[in-house]
């Protein structure tokens, strides 16, 4: 049984469930429906983004593996919205039990992580955990969890001494650089020219800050670290993570111009 205090916290929550599997959605809807204020359902990442643009959510339960747009890419896009839902607590749900996968997902900015199949009791406990005092509360009033936006215009303006024209110029330049440079980077990695790829990533990591693209800068540095230290002779997972962040950032930059 949940305590009265726990019940009161959960009862105020507006929850969004994002999962492409109907059985999973129905299980979460029925189970959480008795505990929280409301449960909305999204069958895809694009539908989740649309709902977050139109409604305010306190908690988002995100399936990791979905077609077209996975949970990571969907979370990136939601975090970059200028809405209350962009600051919702996000819990990722996955059947992958590898410890390194948990670390990767939490490092990517998720507030909580649960393995499928999940019980409603465990889910309620996880929701309470990410809403504890010090974790930012349920109001969604700010980004107290340290999550980094794909494109933070305020950071870009600060770096450019509040010169909006300059920020727009540098943003447009980075968009063009990515459109022209990504195919070159891909060819470098295919050919095993890791030193050249590392040099290009170093340039992009620096340029990212001028456009407020901190997540992209981090992705550049992470992939470059793998190449320089020889941690991954065939970049594999590191490169896929880089591409996920880069493509999402590219779209966000185009919208910010």
N, C-alpha and C positions, 0 to 999 in steps of 0.2 A: 504494500500500500504506500502511496505517495503521501508525504506530509502535507499539511494544509498550506504551508508556505510554498512548497514546490508546485502544488496544484494551482495556486494563485498566479505564479509566474507563468506556467505553461498555458493557463487559460487565457492569457492576454495575447498570445502569439498568433501572428498570421504567417503561415508556413507555405512555402512553394516546394512541391515535389517534382523533380525532373528525372524522368526515366522513360525509355522507349518500350519497356515491356509492360503490357497491360496488367499482368498478375501482380507485379511489383507495385505498380501505381495503386491498384485497388487495395492491396494489403496495407500500404502506408496510409492511404486515405481513410480506410475504415478504422485502423488502429489508432491513428493520431486524432481522428475526428472527435473522439470522446475526451481528448485531453486539451486540445488547443482551441483557439477562437475560430480559426478557419484553415482549411487545407485547399490549396489550388493545385491543379495538375498540369504539367507540360509534357508532351510526348517527344520533344526534341529540343536541342539547344536553341534554335531560332525561335521556337515558340516561347521558351523560357525568357529570352531576351525581350520579346515583345510584351510579355506579361509584366516584366520588371520595369518596363518603360511606362506601363499604364497603371500599375498598382504598387503599393508599398508592402514589402515583406520584411519580417524580422529574422526569419531563418529560411535557408534554402538547403534542401537535401538533394544532392547531385549524384546521379549515376555517372561513373567514370566512362564506361565503354558505350558510346552511342554512335550511330552512323552519321555521316556528314560533318558533325561538329561534336567532339567528345566533351567530357565534363571539364577538362582543363581549359580548353579554348572557350567554352561557354562561360566559365567563371571569369576569365580574362575580360570578355566582352561586357559582362554584367558589372564588373568592378569599374569599368571605364564609363559607365552611364552617369549622367548628372541627375540621379534620382536617389530617393531614400533607400531603395532596394540595393543600390550599389554598395551599401555598408552593412547589408544583412550578414549574419553569421552563416558561413557555409560549411556543411559537413559532407564529405565525399563518401560514397558507398561503392565498394568494389569487392569482387570475389577473389582478388589477388591478395594472398596472405604474406607475400615476401616482405621482410622487414625493410629492405631497401626501397620498396615501392611506397611504404608508409612514410619513410623519411622524405622521399622525393615529392610526394603530394603535400605534405605539411610544409615543406620548404617552398612549394609553389604558391602558398598563401591560404590554403584551406585551414579553417579553425578547428575542425575535427575530422576524424577518420574512423570508419566502421567497416568491418568485413561482412559480406553477405554469406548466408542468410542472417538477418538481424532481427532480434526480438523487439517488440514495442517498448519493453522495459529498458533494454539497453539503449534504444534510440532516445527515449525520454531522458535517461541519465546523461547521455552525450549532449543533448540540447541544453540541459541545465548546466553542464560543465562549461560550455562555451559562453554562457550568459552570466557566469558568476561575476560579482564585483571585481573590477580590475581587468575584466575581459571586454569591457565596453558597453555592457548593458544591452537592452533590447530596443532602445529608441532609434538606433540607426542615425544618430545625430552627428557622428563623426567617425573618422578612421583611426580609432585608438588602438587597433590591433597591428598597426605597422604594415598593412597591406599596401603595396605600391601600385599606383594606377599605371595603365599602359602609357598614357600621355597625360602629364601633369602640367597644364599651361602655366600655373602659378610658379612652378619651379623654372620653367623656361623663361618667363618674364623676369624673374629674379636674376637669373644668369645674364639676361640681356639688359639689365638696368631699366626694366619696365618699357622697353622699346618693342611695342607690339608689331610694328612693321618688320623689324629685324627677325623676330620670332617666326613670323609667317614666312619670311624669305628662307630662313634656315630649315624650317619644316618642309617647305616645298623642295629644297635641295636634297634633304634626306630621303624624301619619297622617291625622287628621281634616282638617287644613288642606289637605293634598295632595288628598284625595278631593273636597273642596269647591272648591278653588282651581284645579285643573288645567283643568276645563272653562272657567272664567273666563279663564284665561291663553290658552287656545286661541282663545276668541272675541276677546280683545284683539288677538291677532296677526292673526287673520282680518280684523278691522276696520281694521288698521293703526294701532292705538292703542299704539304702541311705548313711549311715555313711561310710560303706566300699567303696561304689562307690565314695563318696566324697574324700576319702583318695587316691584312685587310680587316680582320675582326678587331684588331687594336684601334684602327682608324675609326671604325664604326662605334666602338665603345665610347670614344671621346666625343664624337659628333652627336651621339644620342642625348647627352646631357643638355645640349643647346636647344633641343626640341622638346625637352621634358620627358623623353622616352626612357625612363630609368630601368624598366623591366627589360627592354631591349638591350640596354647597356650591360645589365647583369648577364643576360643570355650570351652576349658576345664574349664577355670575360670568362664565363664558365666553359664555353666551347673552346676558347683559345687556351685555357688552362689544360684541358684534356690533350690538346695537340702539342703544346710545348713540353708537357711532362711525360708525354707518351702514354697517357693513361688509357687510351683507346685507339689501337692501331687502325681500326675502321670505325670512325666516329659514332656510328650507330645511334644508340639511344640519346646521347648528348646532342647529336645533330638533329634528331627528330624533335627534341625539346626546344632547341634553338629555332627551328622552322615554325613550330607552333606559336611561339611568342612573336617571332618576326612577322609572320603573316597577319596576326591579329594587330600588331603595332602598325603595320603598313596601312591597314584599313582605318585604324583610329587616326593616324596622321593625315590621311586623305580627307577625313571628315573635319579635322581641326583646321585645315588650311583656310 
